[in-house]
Amino acid sequence: MEFLKAFGQVFRAAREHASLTQAQLGLQAGVHPNTVGFLERGEVGVSLDVLNTLCREMGFKPWELLLETEYLLDGKWGLIGSETPLVE
């Protein structure tokens, strides 16, 4: 699995965990909802500034989603301090 696709899965799981729709997250973060969808499908990357804003709106720090992505790519799971993974 490529990194952007894996990150997209983790990002979508984080958004759903935060009980936000793509439209709600986009509005709160000041990005177009289509950007959220593109990111979740692994079709685009975003700047660190945008990533930081999106993650913080969901209650996460960017490094948490990046680490979860690495775990997913390595066949491991679970955010640090989490009982269960975002992506199963």
Buried (B, 14 or more C-beta within 10 A) or exposed (E): EEBBBBBBBBBBBBBEEBEBEBEBBBBBBEBEBEBBBBBBBBEEBBEEEBBBBBBEBBEBEBEBBBBBBBBBBEEEBBBEEEEEBBBE
